[in-house]
């Protein structure tokens, strides 16, 4: 069975790579023509380098062919820095992505030695469009690219610490050069973001990924944007914000397709397939897994073929198709076993080579130490004079160290002060959102109070007139008429009492809702809570805008049990959603014809072990491209100054704190429905 599926894989790999040729850059013809018409060997060497780079991702054989021609030509015209350039960007890189780490590492170190020799700056050829026209800066920039390649090798072989060390060295070089075009500033920060995401240092991952994205805009090197978005997606996976992770993975896939970058495209497909596997959505996992499987076969990326086969096996297993699951598992295992042995052998060779390099470095250090010992012997002859100089140097260094410590302490205090201010600002923003919500609530309550107060005032005025009439009838001796008037007065007093109690209940409710949440859960009638906040929201908006008008309906499930929730917190969530619904229909009313009728529907229903609260409107709806962002802090579609962007974010946190779920369903130009699911127990 295993041999059968391996045979299928091999047959697919044997298909001619004409599909890959379609993805090559469109300027290859012009480069080929430029190679043919090159006026001298220096120009020809640069054209060969550009041809090698154009083929490096899509056709390794062609890339190596042009790189080898370019290296031979660079040797012929004595251009050692260009030899280093060909080795780093083509030969070492291709060896690395092919899994031959010992060869890649050996080549990269040869290139590094060439870039560290200042004598190689002499007579170096620098094209007119290169950023660094100075030979010294040109050499340093080549050293930076080579350090980046060594960092890549260490990352591929699992040594994150050494990878970070080389990436940081590279970044320092290009910062010192004040580079504005260096692709390495994009790649190195991108790789650091990926490493920190994979190792769980999520804040650092976000910082470096955003630096990389910024540099890609500045330098114009956007070909790696897919990798950066993948790293940010991984951060959200580790934070269990799977909706946000899916958004960034899909953005990565879209950008990779646009840029015709197969390596980043495969990375995005793998990430999406693994995410849907984690979400137990086998159809989507199969879709992205199969597309990864076929694309990886096309580009002979066997490790990714194995990854795709493993994902497909899990997806079929979830759907109960054990035959397909076993078939893909067999493919994954066979490829994994083959790659594991090859990878182990290559890693062992790499570690051996790395160890030999370390021994060589230690020998160099030892030779250096012997030379230093001779110098010390000579220095002892100098006696007191040299000791005095050393004492002076140590004193000066100590003074500088003390000054540095003072500066560090001051910087630390500034950072701590800034952090304190940021935390204070965050608290103020959250309090501002809560106060805005409370203000809308209070406006509705005020309107509710006004109604019973009007009854009290009106009946009081009527009773005053009736008392005068009763007095007059008594004086006239008309007792029966006076008795009738007194009965009317009594009935009015009962109505006054009724509406007074109603106002008292509203005031007590206002005090209850304006009180800071205690955080204690209590049995709550969800239907009553929804009905109360629907009326308060409507009247609150009417109080702020007399022109506002909308129809609202309720559909409550009378069989709902009371559930234990923090009443004030869930009330804030319901109020926020209803306010948003009224805002949406009002905005559409401003743009639509007169035949449009704004409508908000609040309904409840028991679904299994959950209570569902639905707030539906027929407003403008939410577009797909921003639907994933609405629960993110500070994101708002309202005009500047009309909202903080914290309402839905706080609502999301409150519902999650109740072990519930909040989701949104929306269609543009049709409306939106927010759904809150709260557990009964």
C-alpha positions as CSV (number, residue, x, y, z in Angstrom):
1,X,0.0,0.0,0.0
2,X,2.8,2.4,1.0
3,X,4.7,1.7,-2.2
4,X,1.6,2.4,-4.3
5,X,1.2,5.9,-2.9
6,X,5.0,6.6,-3.1
7,X,4.8,5.6,-6.8
8,X,2.0,8.2,-7.3
9,X,4.1,10.9,-5.7
10,X,7.1,10.0,-7.8
11,X,5.0,10.1,-11.0
12,X,3.7,13.6,-10.1
13,X,7.3,14.8,-9.4
14,X,8.3,13.6,-12.9
15,X,5.9,15.9,-14.6
16,X,7.8,18.6,-16.6
17,X,8.0,22.0,-14.8
18,X,6.4,24.1,-17.5
19,X,3.9,25.4,-14.8
20,X,6.8,26.9,-12.9
21,X,8.1,28.7,-15.9
22,X,4.8,30.6,-16.0
23,X,5.6,32.1,-12.5
24,X,9.0,33.6,-13.5
25,X,9.4,37.4,-13.6
26,X,8.5,39.0,-16.9
27,X,11.9,40.8,-17.3
28,X,13.9,37.6,-18.0
29,X,13.8,38.2,-21.7
30,X,15.3,41.7,-21.3
31,X,18.0,40.3,-18.9
32,X,18.9,37.6,-21.5
33,X,19.2,40.3,-24.1
34,X,21.3,42.5,-21.8
35,X,23.6,39.5,-21.2
36,X,24.1,39.1,-24.9
37,X,24.8,42.8,-25.5
38,X,26.9,43.5,-22.4
39,X,29.6,46.0,-23.3
40,X,32.2,44.5,-20.9
41,X,32.8,41.7,-18.3
42,X,31.8,43.8,-15.3
43,X,28.3,44.6,-16.7
44,X,28.0,40.9,-17.9
45,X,28.8,39.8,-14.3
46,X,26.0,42.0,-12.8
47,X,23.5,40.7,-15.4
48,X,24.4,37.1,-14.5
49,X,23.8,37.9,-10.9
50,X,20.3,39.3,-11.7
51,X,19.5,36.3,-13.8
52,X,20.6,33.9,-11.0
53,X,18.5,35.8,-8.4
54,X,15.4,35.8,-10.7
55,X,15.6,32.0,-10.9
56,X,16.6,31.3,-7.3
57,X,13.1,30.5,-6.0
58,X,11.5,28.9,-9.0
59,X,14.3,27.1,-10.9
60,X,17.3,26.1,-8.8
61,X,19.2,24.5,-11.6
62,X,19.0,27.6,-13.8
63,X,19.9,29.8,-10.9
64,X,23.0,27.7,-10.1
65,X,24.0,27.7,-13.8
66,X,24.0,31.5,-14.0
67,X,25.6,31.8,-10.5
68,X,28.5,29.5,-11.5
69,X,29.0,31.4,-14.7
70,X,29.0,34.7,-12.7
71,X,31.4,33.3,-10.1
72,X,33.9,32.2,-12.8
73,X,33.7,35.6,-14.5
74,X,34.2,37.4,-11.1
75,X,37.3,35.3,-10.5
76,X,38.6,36.2,-14.0
77,X,38.3,40.0,-13.5
78,X,39.4,39.8,-9.8
79,X,36.1,40.8,-8.1
80,X,36.2,38.8,-4.7
81,X,33.3,40.8,-3.2
82,X,31.1,39.8,-6.1
83,X,32.2,36.2,-5.7
84,X,31.0,36.5,-2.1
85,X,27.7,37.9,-3.4
86,X,27.1,35.0,-5.8
87,X,28.0,32.5,-3.1
88,X,25.7,34.1,-0.4
89,X,22.7,34.9,-2.4
90,X,22.6,31.9,-4.8
91,X,24.9,28.9,-4.1
92,X,24.7,28.9,-0.3
93,X,21.0,29.8,-0.3
94,X,20.1,27.0,-2.7
95,X,22.1,24.5,-0.8
96,X,20.2,25.5,2.4
97,X,16.7,25.3,0.9
98,X,17.7,21.9,-0.6
99,X,18.6,20.6,2.9
100,X,22.4,20.5,2.4
101,X,23.3,22.5,5.5
102,X,27.0,21.5,5.7
103,X,27.6,22.7,2.1
104,X,25.5,25.9,2.7
105,X,27.4,26.6,5.9
106,X,30.8,26.0,4.3
107,X,30.0,28.3,1.4
108,X,28.6,31.1,3.6
109,X,31.8,31.1,5.8
110,X,33.9,31.3,2.6
111,X,31.9,34.3,1.5
112,X,32.2,35.9,5.0
113,X,36.0,35.6,4.9
114,X,36.0,37.4,1.5
115,X,33.9,40.3,2.9
116,X,36.1,40.7,6.0
117,X,39.2,41.3,4.0
118,X,39.6,45.1,3.5
119,X,42.0,44.5,0.6
120,X,39.1,43.2,-1.4
121,X,37.7,46.8,-1.6
122,X,40.4,47.7,-4.2
123,X,39.1,48.1,-7.7
124,X,35.7,46.7,-6.8
125,X,33.0,47.2,-9.5
126,X,29.9,49.0,-8.2
127,X,26.9,49.6,-10.5
128,X,25.6,53.1,-10.7
129,X,22.2,52.1,-9.2
130,X,23.6,50.5,-6.1
131,X,22.8,52.2,-2.8
132,X,26.4,52.1,-1.5
133,X,28.8,53.6,-4.0
134,X,31.7,53.8,-1.5
135,X,33.8,50.5,-1.7
136,X,34.1,50.3,2.1
137,X,30.3,50.5,2.6
138,X,29.8,48.1,-0.3
139,X,32.0,45.5,1.4
140,X,30.2,46.0,4.7
141,X,26.8,45.6,3.0
142,X,28.0,42.3,1.5
143,X,29.1,41.2,4.9
144,X,25.7,42.0,6.3
145,X,24.0,39.8,3.6
146,X,26.3,36.9,4.4
147,X,25.7,37.2,8.2
148,X,22.0,37.0,7.3
149,X,22.5,33.8,5.4
150,X,24.4,32.2,8.3
151,X,21.6,33.2,10.6
152,X,19.2,31.5,8.2
153,X,21.2,28.3,8.3
154,X,21.3,28.3,12.1
155,X,17.5,28.9,12.2
156,X,16.9,26.0,9.7
157,X,19.0,23.7,11.9
158,X,17.2,24.6,15.1
159,X,19.8,26.9,16.8
160,X,17.6,29.9,17.5
161,X,20.1,31.5,19.8
162,X,22.8,31.6,17.1
163,X,20.3,32.7,14.5
164,X,19.2,35.7,16.6
165,X,22.9,36.6,17.2
166,X,23.7,36.7,13.5
167,X,20.5,38.6,12.5
168,X,21.2,41.2,15.2
169,X,24.8,41.6,13.9
170,X,23.4,42.1,10.4
171,X,20.8,44.7,11.6
172,X,23.6,46.7,13.3
173,X,25.6,46.8,10.1
174,X,22.8,48.2,8.0
175,X,21.8,50.6,10.8
176,X,25.4,51.9,10.9
177,X,25.3,52.2,7.1
178,X,22.0,54.1,7.4
179,X,20.5,51.9,4.6
180,X,17.2,52.9,3.1
181,X,16.9,50.1,0.5
182,X,18.5,47.0,2.2
183,X,16.3,44.0,1.7
184,X,18.1,42.4,4.6
185,X,16.4,44.8,7.0
186,X,13.1,43.4,5.9
187,X,14.3,39.7,6.1
188,X,16.1,39.9,9.4
189,X,13.3,41.5,11.3
190,X,10.8,39.2,9.7
191,X,12.9,36.1,10.7
192,X,13.3,37.4,14.3
193,X,9.5,37.9,14.4
194,X,9.0,34.3,13.3
195,X,11.5,32.9,15.8
196,X,9.9,34.8,18.7
197,X,6.4,33.7,17.6
198,X,7.5,30.1,17.5
199,X,9.2,30.3,20.9
200,X,6.2,32.0,22.6
201,X,7.7,35.5,23.0
202,X,4.6,37.0,21.5
203,X,5.2,40.7,22.2
204,X,8.6,40.6,20.7
205,X,7.2,38.7,17.7
206,X,4.6,41.4,17.0
207,X,7.2,44.2,17.4
208,X,9.7,42.6,14.9
209,X,7.0,41.7,12.4
210,X,5.7,45.2,12.4
211,X,9.2,46.6,12.0
212,X,9.7,44.3,9.0
213,X,6.4,45.4,7.4
214,X,7.4,49.0,7.9
215,X,10.8,48.4,6.3
216,X,9.1,46.6,3.4
217,X,7.1,49.8,2.7
218,X,10.2,52.0,3.0
219,X,12.5,49.8,0.9
220,X,9.9,48.5,-1.6
221,X,10.9,44.8,-0.8
222,X,7.4,43.5,-0.3
223,X,8.0,39.9,-1.5
224,X,8.2,38.7,2.1
225,X,5.1,40.3,3.4
226,X,3.3,36.9,3.4
227,X,5.9,35.5,5.9
228,X,5.4,38.5,8.2
229,X,1.6,38.2,8.2
230,X,2.1,34.4,8.9
231,X,4.2,35.3,11.9
232,X,1.5,37.7,13.2
233,X,-1.1,35.0,12.6
234,X,0.9,32.5,14.7
235,X,1.0,35.0,17.5
236,X,-2.9,35.1,17.5
237,X,-3.0,31.3,17.4
238,X,-0.9,31.2,20.5
239,X,-3.1,33.8,22.1
240,X,-6.2,31.7,21.2
241,X,-7.5,34.5,19.0
242,X,-8.3,32.1,16.2
243,X,-10.5,34.5,14.2
244,X,-7.7,37.1,14.1
245,X,-5.2,34.4,13.2
246,X,-7.4,33.2,10.3
247,X,-7.6,36.8,9.0
248,X,-3.8,37.3,8.9
249,X,-3.2,33.9,7.3
250,X,-5.7,34.7,4.6
251,X,-4.1,38.0,4.0
252,X,-0.8,36.2,3.7
253,X,-2.2,33.8,1.1
254,X,-3.8,36.6,-0.9
255,X,-0.6,38.7,-1.0
256,X,1.6,35.7,-1.8
257,X,-0.7,34.9,-4.8
258,X,-0.5,38.5,-6.0
259,X,3.3,38.5,-5.8
260,X,3.5,35.0,-7.4
261,X,5.7,33.9,-4.4
262,X,5.2,30.1,-4.1
263,X,7.3,29.6,-0.9
264,X,5.2,32.1,1.1
265,X,2.0,30.8,-0.5
266,X,2.8,27.3,0.6
267,X,3.6,28.6,4.1
268,X,0.2,30.3,4.2
269,X,-1.7,27.3,3.0
270,X,0.0,25.1,5.6
271,X,-0.9,27.6,8.4
272,X,-4.6,27.8,7.3
273,X,-4.8,24.0,6.9
274,X,-3.4,23.5,10.5
275,X,-5.7,26.2,11.8
276,X,-8.9,24.6,10.4
277,X,-7.6,21.2,11.7
278,X,-7.4,22.8,15.1
279,X,-10.9,24.2,14.7
280,X,-12.2,20.7,13.7
281,X,-13.4,22.0,10.4
282,X,-12.3,19.0,8.1
283,X,-13.7,20.4,4.8
284,X,-11.6,23.6,5.0
285,X,-8.6,21.7,6.3
286,X,-8.9,19.3,3.3
287,X,-9.2,22.2,0.9
288,X,-6.0,24.0,2.0
289,X,-4.2,20.7,2.7
290,X,-4.8,19.4,-0.8
291,X,-3.8,22.8,-2.4
292,X,-0.6,22.7,-0.4
293,X,-0.1,19.0,-1.3
294,X,-0.3,19.7,-5.1
295,X,1.7,22.9,-5.0
296,X,4.5,21.3,-2.9
297,X,4.7,18.4,-5.4
298,X,5.0,20.9,-8.2
299,X,7.9,22.6,-6.6
300,X,9.4,19.3,-5.2
301,X,9.2,20.5,-1.6
302,X,8.9,17.1,-0.1
303,X,8.8,18.2,3.5
304,X,5.7,20.3,2.8
305,X,4.2,17.4,0.8
306,X,4.6,15.3,4.0
307,X,3.0,18.1,6.1
308,X,0.1,18.3,3.8
309,X,-0.4,14.5,3.7
310,X,-0.5,14.5,7.6
311,X,-3.1,17.3,7.7
312,X,-5.2,15.5,5.0
313,X,-5.0,12.3,7.0
314,X,-6.4,14.0,10.1
315,X,-9.2,15.7,8.1
316,X,-10.4,12.4,6.6
317,X,-10.2,10.8,10.0
318,X,-12.5,13.4,11.4
319,X,-15.0,12.7,8.7
320,X,-14.8,8.9,9.4
321,X,-13.1,8.0,6.1
322,X,-10.4,5.6,7.5
323,X,-9.2,4.4,4.1
324,X,-8.3,7.9,2.8
325,X,-6.9,8.8,6.3
326,X,-4.6,5.7,6.2
327,X,-3.5,6.4,2.6
328,X,-2.4,10.0,3.4
329,X,-0.9,8.9,6.7
330,X,1.2,6.3,4.8
331,X,2.4,9.0,2.4
332,X,3.3,11.3,5.3
333,X,5.1,8.6,7.2
334,X,7.1,7.4,4.2
335,X,8.2,10.9,3.3
336,X,8.9,11.7,7.0
337,X,11.1,8.7,7.4
338,X,13.0,9.5,4.3
339,X,13.5,13.1,5.1
340,X,14.3,12.4,8.8
341,X,17.2,10.1,7.9
342,X,18.5,12.6,5.3
343,X,18.0,15.5,7.7
344,X,19.7,13.7,10.5
345,X,22.7,12.9,8.3
346,X,23.0,16.5,7.1
347,X,22.6,17.9,10.6
348,X,25.3,15.6,11.9
349,X,27.6,16.7,9.1
350,X,26.7,20.3,9.8
351,X,27.4,19.9,13.6
352,X,30.7,18.3,12.8
353,X,31.6,21.0,10.4
354,X,30.5,23.7,12.9
355,X,32.6,21.9,15.6
356,X,35.7,21.9,13.3
357,X,35.1,25.6,12.7
358,X,34.9,26.2,16.5
359,X,38.2,24.3,17.0
360,X,39.8,26.4,14.3
361,X,38.6,29.6,16.0
362,X,39.9,28.3,19.4
363,X,43.3,27.6,17.8
364,X,43.3,31.2,16.4
365,X,42.4,32.4,19.9
366,X,45.2,30.3,21.4
367,X,47.7,31.6,18.9
368,X,46.5,35.1,19.8
369,X,46.9,34.4,23.5
370,X,50.5,33.2,22.9
371,X,51.3,36.4,21.1
372,X,49.7,38.3,24.0
373,X,51.9,36.5,26.5
374,X,55.0,37.6,24.7
375,X,53.7,41.1,24.7
376,X,53.1,40.9,28.4
377,X,56.7,39.7,29.0
378,X,58.0,42.8,27.1
379,X,55.5,45.0,29.0
380,X,56.9,43.9,32.3
381,X,60.3,45.3,31.4
382,X,58.7,48.7,31.0
383,X,57.9,48.7,34.8
384,X,56.3,51.4,36.7
385,X,55.6,53.7,33.8
386,X,53.3,51.2,32.1
387,X,51.6,50.3,35.4
388,X,50.8,54.0,35.9
389,X,49.3,54.2,32.4
390,X,47.2,51.1,33.1
391,X,46.0,52.6,36.4
392,X,45.0,55.7,34.7
393,X,43.1,53.8,32.0
394,X,41.3,51.7,34.6
395,X,40.3,54.9,36.5
396,X,39.0,56.5,33.4
397,X,37.0,53.3,32.4
398,X,35.5,53.2,35.9
399,X,34.4,56.8,35.7
400,X,32.8,56.1,32.3
401,X,31.1,53.0,33.7
402,X,29.6,55.1,36.6
403,X,28.4,57.7,34.1
404,X,26.8,55.0,32.0
405,X,25.1,53.5,35.0
406,X,23.6,56.9,35.8
407,X,22.4,57.3,32.3
408,X,20.9,53.8,32.4
409,X,19.1,54.5,35.6
410,X,17.6,57.7,34.2
411,X,16.5,55.9,31.1
412,X,14.9,53.1,33.2
413,X,13.0,55.8,35.2
414,X,11.8,57.4,32.0
415,X,10.6,54.0,30.6
416,X,8.8,53.2,33.9
417,X,7.2,56.6,33.9
418,X,6.0,56.2,30.3
419,X,4.6,52.7,31.1
420,X,2.7,54.1,34.0
421,X,1.2,56.9,31.8
422,X,0.2,54.3,29.2
423,X,-1.6,52.2,31.8
424,X,-3.3,55.3,33.2
425,X,-4.4,56.3,29.6
426,X,-5.8,52.8,29.0
427,X,-7.8,52.9,32.2
428,X,-9.2,56.4,31.3
429,X,-10.3,55.1,27.8
430,X,-12.1,52.1,29.3
431,X,-13.7,54.4,31.9
432,X,-14.7,56.8,29.2
433,X,-16.5,54.0,27.3
434,X,-18.3,52.9,30.4
435,X,-19.3,56.5,31.2
436,X,-20.6,57.0,27.7
437,X,-22.7,53.8,28.1
438,X,-23.9,55.1,31.5
439,X,-24.8,58.5,29.9
440,X,-27.0,56.8,27.3
441,X,-28.6,54.7,30.0
442,X,-29.3,57.7,32.2
443,X,-30.9,59.6,29.3
444,X,-33.4,56.7,28.8
445,X,-34.1,56.5,32.5
446,X,-34.8,60.2,32.7
447,X,-37.4,59.9,29.9
448,X,-38.9,57.0,31.8
449,X,-39.2,59.0,35.0
450,X,-40.7,62.0,33.2
451,X,-43.8,60.0,32.2
452,X,-45.0,59.1,35.7
453,X,-44.1,62.5,37.0
454,X,-46.3,64.1,34.4
455,X,-49.2,61.9,35.7
456,X,-48.5,62.9,39.3
457,X,-48.4,66.6,38.4
458,X,-51.6,66.5,36.3
459,X,-53.7,64.6,38.8
460,X,-52.4,66.9,41.6
461,X,-53.6,69.9,39.7
462,X,-57.0,68.3,39.0
463,X,-57.4,67.4,42.7
464,X,-56.7,70.9,43.7
465,X,-59.6,72.1,41.5
466,X,-61.9,69.3,42.7
467,X,-61.3,70.2,46.4
468,X,-62.4,73.8,45.7
469,X,-65.5,72.5,43.9
470,X,-66.3,70.1,46.8
471,X,-66.0,72.9,49.4
472,X,-68.3,75.1,47.3
473,X,-70.9,72.3,47.1
474,X,-70.8,71.7,50.9
475,X,-71.3,75.4,51.5
476,X,-74.3,75.3,49.2
477,X,-75.7,72.2,51.1
478,X,-75.4,69.9,48.1
479,X,-74.0,66.9,50.0
480,X,-74.5,64.3,47.3
481,X,-72.6,66.3,44.7
482,X,-69.8,66.9,47.2
483,X,-69.6,63.2,47.9
484,X,-69.3,62.4,44.2
485,X,-66.5,64.9,43.9
486,X,-64.7,63.4,46.9
487,X,-64.9,60.0,45.2
488,X,-63.2,61.5,42.1
489,X,-60.5,63.0,44.4
490,X,-59.9,59.5,46.0
491,X,-59.5,57.8,42.6
492,X,-57.1,60.5,41.5
493,X,-55.0,60.0,44.7
494,X,-54.8,56.3,43.9
495,X,-53.5,57.1,40.5
496,X,-51.0,59.6,42.0
497,X,-49.9,56.9,44.4
498,X,-49.5,54.3,41.6
499,X,-47.4,56.6,39.4
500,X,-45.3,57.8,42.4
501,X,-44.4,54.1,43.1
502,X,-43.6,53.7,39.4
503,X,-41.2,56.6,39.5
504,X,-39.7,55.2,42.8
505,X,-39.0,51.8,41.1
506,X,-37.4,53.5,38.1
507,X,-35.1,55.6,40.4
508,X,-34.2,52.4,42.4
509,X,-33.4,50.7,39.1
510,X,-31.2,53.7,38.0
511,X,-29.3,53.5,41.2
512,X,-28.8,49.8,40.8
513,X,-27.5,50.1,37.2
514,X,-25.3,53.1,37.8
515,X,-23.6,51.3,40.7
516,X,-20.1,49.9,40.0
517,X,-20.3,46.2,39.3
518,X,-19.6,44.1,42.3
519,X,-18.6,41.2,40.1
520,X,-21.0,38.9,42.0
521,X,-23.2,36.7,39.9
522,X,-26.9,36.5,40.8
523,X,-30.0,34.8,39.3
524,X,-31.2,37.1,36.5
525,X,-34.3,37.2,34.3
526,X,-32.8,37.7,30.9
527,X,-36.1,38.6,29.2
528,X,-36.8,41.3,31.7
529,X,-33.2,42.6,31.3
530,X,-33.5,42.8,27.5
531,X,-36.9,44.5,27.6
532,X,-35.7,47.1,30.1
533,X,-32.5,48.0,28.2
534,X,-34.4,48.1,24.9
535,X,-36.7,50.7,26.2
536,X,-33.9,52.6,27.9
537,X,-31.8,52.6,24.8
538,X,-34.6,53.8,22.6
539,X,-35.7,56.6,24.9
540,X,-32.0,57.6,25.6
541,X,-31.4,58.1,21.8
542,X,-34.7,60.0,21.5
543,X,-33.6,62.3,24.3
544,X,-30.3,63.1,22.4
545,X,-31.9,63.3,18.9
546,X,-35.6,64.3,18.6
547,X,-35.5,63.4,14.9
548,X,-34.6,59.8,15.7
549,X,-37.3,57.3,15.2
550,X,-37.2,53.5,14.7
551,X,-39.5,50.6,15.1
552,X,-38.5,47.9,17.5
553,X,-39.9,44.4,18.3
554,X,-39.3,41.7,20.9
555,X,-39.6,37.9,20.6
556,X,-38.9,36.4,24.1
557,X,-38.9,32.8,25.0
558,X,-41.1,32.7,28.1
559,X,-39.7,29.3,29.2
560,X,-36.2,30.7,29.9
561,X,-34.9,30.0,33.4
562,X,-33.1,32.5,35.4
563,X,-29.3,32.2,35.0
564,X,-26.4,33.3,37.2
565,X,-24.7,36.4,35.7
566,X,-23.2,39.7,36.8
567,X,-26.4,41.7,36.0
568,X,-24.7,45.1,35.5
569,X,-22.1,43.7,33.2
570,X,-24.4,41.7,30.9
571,X,-26.8,44.7,30.9
572,X,-23.9,46.9,29.6
573,X,-23.3,44.3,26.8
574,X,-27.0,44.2,25.8
575,X,-27.2,48.0,25.9
576,X,-24.1,48.4,23.7
577,X,-25.5,46.0,21.1
578,X,-28.9,47.6,21.0
579,X,-27.4,51.1,20.8
580,X,-25.2,49.9,17.9
581,X,-28.3,48.5,16.1
582,X,-30.3,51.7,16.5
583,X,-27.3,53.7,15.3
584,X,-27.0,51.4,12.2
585,X,-30.7,51.8,11.2
586,X,-30.6,55.5,11.8
587,X,-27.5,55.9,9.5
588,X,-29.2,53.9,6.8
589,X,-32.4,56.0,7.2
590,X,-30.3,59.1,6.5
591,X,-29.3,57.7,3.1
592,X,-32.3,55.7,2.0
593,X,-35.6,56.6,0.4
594,X,-38.7,57.4,2.6
595,X,-40.0,53.8,2.0
596,X,-37.2,52.4,4.2
597,X,-38.5,51.5,7.7
598,X,-35.8,51.1,10.4
599,X,-36.4,48.0,12.5
600,X,-34.5,46.5,15.5
601,X,-35.6,43.0,16.8
602,X,-34.5,41.7,20.2
603,X,-35.2,38.0,20.8
604,X,-34.2,35.2,23.2
605,X,-34.4,31.4,22.9
606,X,-33.0,28.4,24.8
607,X,-30.6,26.4,22.7
608,X,-29.5,23.2,24.5
609,X,-27.5,24.2,27.5
610,X,-27.3,27.8,26.4
611,X,-29.5,30.9,26.3
612,X,-29.2,32.8,23.1
613,X,-29.8,36.6,23.0
614,X,-30.1,38.0,19.5
615,X,-30.0,41.7,18.5
616,X,-30.9,42.1,14.8
617,X,-31.2,45.2,12.7
618,X,-31.9,46.0,9.0
619,X,-29.1,48.6,8.7
620,X,-26.3,48.8,6.2
621,X,-24.6,45.6,7.5
622,X,-20.8,45.0,7.9
623,X,-18.4,44.3,5.1
624,X,-16.5,41.1,5.0
625,X,-13.1,42.8,5.1
626,X,-13.8,44.5,8.5
627,X,-15.9,41.8,10.1
628,X,-12.8,40.1,11.6
629,X,-11.7,43.4,13.2
630,X,-14.9,44.5,15.0
631,X,-14.0,42.9,18.4
632,X,-10.4,44.3,18.3
633,X,-9.7,47.1,20.8
634,X,-10.0,50.7,19.4
635,X,-11.5,49.6,16.1
636,X,-14.6,51.6,15.2
637,X,-16.5,52.4,12.0
638,X,-18.0,55.5,13.6
639,X,-16.7,59.0,12.6
640,X,-13.8,60.3,14.7
641,X,-15.0,61.5,18.1
642,X,-18.2,59.4,17.9
643,X,-16.8,56.3,19.5
644,X,-13.7,54.9,21.3
645,X,-13.8,51.5,19.6
646,X,-13.9,49.8,23.0
647,X,-17.6,49.0,23.2
648,X,-17.5,45.6,21.4
649,X,-14.1,44.8,22.7
650,X,-15.3,45.2,26.3
651,X,-18.5,43.3,25.4
652,X,-16.4,40.4,24.0
653,X,-14.3,40.3,27.2
654,X,-17.4,40.4,29.5
655,X,-19.1,37.5,27.6
656,X,-15.9,35.4,27.6
657,X,-15.6,36.0,31.4
658,X,-19.1,34.4,31.7
659,X,-17.9,31.4,29.7
660,X,-20.1,32.5,26.8
661,X,-19.7,33.3,23.2
662,X,-20.5,36.4,21.1
663,X,-20.6,36.3,17.3
664,X,-21.9,38.3,14.4
665,X,-23.7,37.5,11.2
666,X,-24.0,40.3,8.6
667,X,-24.7,41.0,4.9
668,X,-24.0,44.3,3.3
669,X,-27.1,46.4,2.6
670,X,-29.3,43.8,4.4
671,X,-28.5,44.1,8.1
672,X,-26.6,42.6,11.0
673,X,-27.4,40.2,13.8
674,X,-25.3,39.9,17.0
675,X,-25.7,36.6,18.9
676,X,-24.8,36.1,22.6
677,X,-24.7,32.5,24.0
678,X,-24.6,32.2,27.8
679,X,-24.5,28.9,29.6
680,X,-27.6,28.1,31.7
681,X,-25.5,26.5,34.5
